[in-house]
Amino acid sequence: MTELRGVIPPATTPFDASGEMDLKAVPGQVDWLIGAGVRGVAVGGSTGEGHTVTGEEFRDLIAAAVDAAANRVPVVAGIITDSTRDAIRRGKTVRDLGVAALQVTPVHYLFRPDDDAMVEHFRTLAGETGQKIIIYNVVPWTYLSPALLLRIMREVPEVIGVKQSAGDLKLFADLMADVQPGKLIFSAVDALMYPSYVLGAHGSIAAILSAAPQPSVALWDAVQSGDHATALALHLKLLRLWNAMMPHDNLPAATKYAQSVQGCETGVARQPMVMPEADQQARIRAALEDLGLTGR
């Protein structure tokens, strides 16, 4: 399963109270997401606290997700590292697993490579791993312009697309206006999935999809069928959920709580991140109830 299109939620990574990965919980979440109608699963990204996992944990996590997916949907492996060397190492550890693509951030430390160095980062990574790559454009101080993203996709054929994050829909629109045929633009503008789809997004990879997969799939389907009244109604309800999840800068933890309310057990966040407190829990639960999702 390698076709990447539509709703591809970034799975959360289950950790127990001691901070260890609980791989036994991975199949339950993957089954839950697939049961909601998603078209793929991304693992090890920022929603999955991929910045906290070791190289060995990364391999084990991706392997567990691929096994759980069992060729029902494609799996995207998220890589968040601070050097080309470390990104290559992680990419090589999973190239025998049959992932559809690597989702790779630019470096996330304070020092930003110039544009030529950024092109070479992705060129070297592609050449050394032999994998398809989706650029995860999310790091604020290493944010890549539409022009640079388009250049990388032109010069590095293995870079098949971009996951465009942050809240600036103008940058997303610029990408969609000039993207080359055959390349893929995924929206990670969680609050604005509806207009992203209207602008022609090929799909989405965003935390809101993992927090509420069923209505997220329904929103995608509504836009594809031209049912904009339904799409707008879903957008407004998902926006309320997003607003409940965002204020405390604990998005992976908030996503896990939203999943747990719906019966998907994903453990806790890895320290130092903490799970939502009572006031945020109440807002998330209320937004989920408004979406018609069964609470516990």
N, C-alpha and C positions, 0 to 999 in steps of 0.2 A: 504494500500500500504506500504509494509515493505521491499521489495527487494531493496538492495542497490548495485548498480553497474553502471558503466559508468559515464557520465558527470553529476556532481551534483554541480551546481554553488552556491557559498555563496552569498546570496542576500544582497544588501546594505539596510540600514535602512533609511527610509525617515524622515528627520528633516526639519522643517520650519525655517525661518529666526531668530526666537526667540529661537531656539534650542529644540523645543517640537517635539515629534514624530507625524508624520502625517499618522495615520494608514489607512486613506482613500486611500493613494497611494500604499499600499501593494498589493491589488489585481491586479492592473495594471502591476506591475513588475512581479508578479508570473505568470500571464497569458502570458506576453511577453517571459519569460524564457521557459515556457512549450511549447509555440508556436514554439520556436527554436529547440525543440526536446530533451530537457534535460531529464534525468532520475530521478531527484530528486531536492530538494532545501534545502540548509542549511541556517539557520537563526540565527543571534545573534553572529556570529563569529567575527574575527578581521576585515574582510572586511565589516561586518555589524556594526562595531564600538560597538561590544558587551561589551567591557571594559568600556563603558561610560553609560550603561543603568542601571537603578535601578532594584531591584527585581520585583516590580510591573510592570514596563515597559517591562521587560523581558517576563513575563506571557502574557501581552496584545499583544506583538509583535508575539510571537509564536502562540497564538490563532488566530490572524489575518491571519498568513501565512497558518496555517492548514485549516482554513475556505476557504481561497482563492484557495488552492490546491484541495480541494474538492475530495480527494481520487484519483486524477489523477496521482500523483507522491508522493513518500514518502517525509516527512519533517524531517530534522535533526535539533535539538535544540542545539545551541552553548552556552557553559557555560565557562566564563572567570572570575574566582574569586581567592582569595588568601588564602582560607582555606577550609578544608574538610567540615566544618559546613555550610559555605555559598553555596558551591556547592550542598550539600544535599538539602538545602532549595530551591534552584532554581529547582533542579531536581524534587522535590516533587510537586512544583506548576504546572508542566506541564504533570504530569504522567496520567492525565485524558484526555489529548488531542489527544492521539494516535500517538505521534511522533515515528519515526522508531528507533531513537537512540539519545543519548546525545553526543555531541562533546565537550570534556572537555580538557582544557589545564592543565598541571601541574601548580602549583602556579607560579605567574609571578613577585613576589617581589624578593628582592635580595638574600634571604636566601634559599638555596636549601636543601630540605629534602634528607637524604641518601636513598639508594636503597630500604631498607626494609620499611622505612616510605612511600616511593612512592608507593610500592605495597599495603600497608595498606590503603593509601589514596583512591586508586581505588577500593579496596575490600570493604571498608566501604561505599563508595558512591554507589556502585552497590547493596550492601545489604540493604541500607536504602531507596533507590529509587525504586528498582525493575526494573530498566531500562537497556537496552543495552547501551554500552558505546563505543565510538570511541575516542582514545587518540589523541589529537591535539598536535603533537610534534613540537612546534614552538618557545618556550621561550628560548632565547640564553643561559642564565645562568642556566636554568633548563632543558637543552636539554637531552633527554633520549637516551641512546645508543641502538643499535639494540638488544644487549643481554638482556638489562633490559626490553625493550618493549616485546620481545618474552617471557620473564619470566612472566611478568604481564598477558599476554594473556593465558599462560599455567595455572597460579595459580588462575586467576579470570575469570571464564567462561563467565561472562556477558560482559567482554571486548571483543568485536567482531572484533576489528580492530584498525588500526592506520591511521591517516592522517599525512603523513610524509612531513614536510615542510623544508625550507631552500634549498640552492643550491648545496649541496653535493650529487651527484648522486651515489657515492660509498656507502653511508649509505643506500640509497634506495635499491641499488642492494643487499646489505647484508641482508636487511629485506626480500626481495623477495626470496632470496636463501634459507632461513631457516624458513619461515613462516609456521605455522602448517596448515594442510588442514582445510578448513572451516572458517579460519580467513581472514580478508579483509585488503588489503593495498591500500590506496588511495594516489595518488600523489598530493602534493601541491608545487611541484618544477615548478613554473609557466613557466619559460623559457625553460623547458626541458620536456614538456608533451610527445612529440613524443618518445624519448628514454625511458621514464617511461613506456609508453604503450608497447613498444617492450620488455621491461624487465618483463612484465607480470602484471602490475598494474591492480587491479580489477576495478579501476575507478579513478576519480579525484575530488577534492574539492579545488578550487583555484580561486583567484580573476580574473585571465585572462578569466576564463569561464564566469564570470558575465559581463566582459567588452565586450566580443565578443562571445556570446553563439552559434550562428549559425556555424561559422567556427570551433569552439571548438568541437562541435558535429560532424562536418564533418571530423575532424582530428581523433577522436576516431573511427568513422565508417570506415575510410580508413585503419587504422591499423588492425582493426578486420577482414576486408575483404582481407588483404594482399596487398593493393594498396599503396605501399611505395613511389612511385613517387608523388602521390597526397599528401600523408602525409607529405613528406619532404617540398613540396612547401607551404603547410599550416603552417608548423612549422616555416619556415623562415619569413612569413608574421606576424604570431602571435608574434614571437620574436621581431620584429620591434615595434609592439604595446607595448609589455612589456617594452622594453627599453625606450619608450616614457613615460610610466606611472611611472617608478621607481625612477628617480633621486632625487625627492624632498621629499621623505619620507612622502608622503601624499596619500598612495595607496587607502584608501577608497574614498577619494575625487576624485582622478583620475579615479577610476572605475565609480563613479557617473557621471562624466563628459562624459566618453565614452558612458555610457548608454543614457545620455540625447541627445547626437549627433544622436543616432539611434531612438529617439522618445520615449524613456522610461523615464518618469519623476520620479526622486528619491529625489528631494529636495537638500539640501546642507549638508555639513559635520557639525558635532557638534563641537562647539568651545572647545579647541583652534585650532583645525585643520582648515585650510582654503582651499578653492577650488583652482584648478589650475589657474595660471596666464596665460597671453596671449601666451607666448612662449611655455609652456607645452601644452596648448590647441591646438596650431597649429600642434605640433608634433603628438599628439593623433589623431586629425582629419585626418591628412595625412596618418597615419598608417591604420585607419579605411577605408579610401577611397581606399587604396591599397588592402584591403580585400574585396572590392566590397560592403561595407555596406553603405547604403544610408545616407548621411549627411543632416543636416538641415541648 
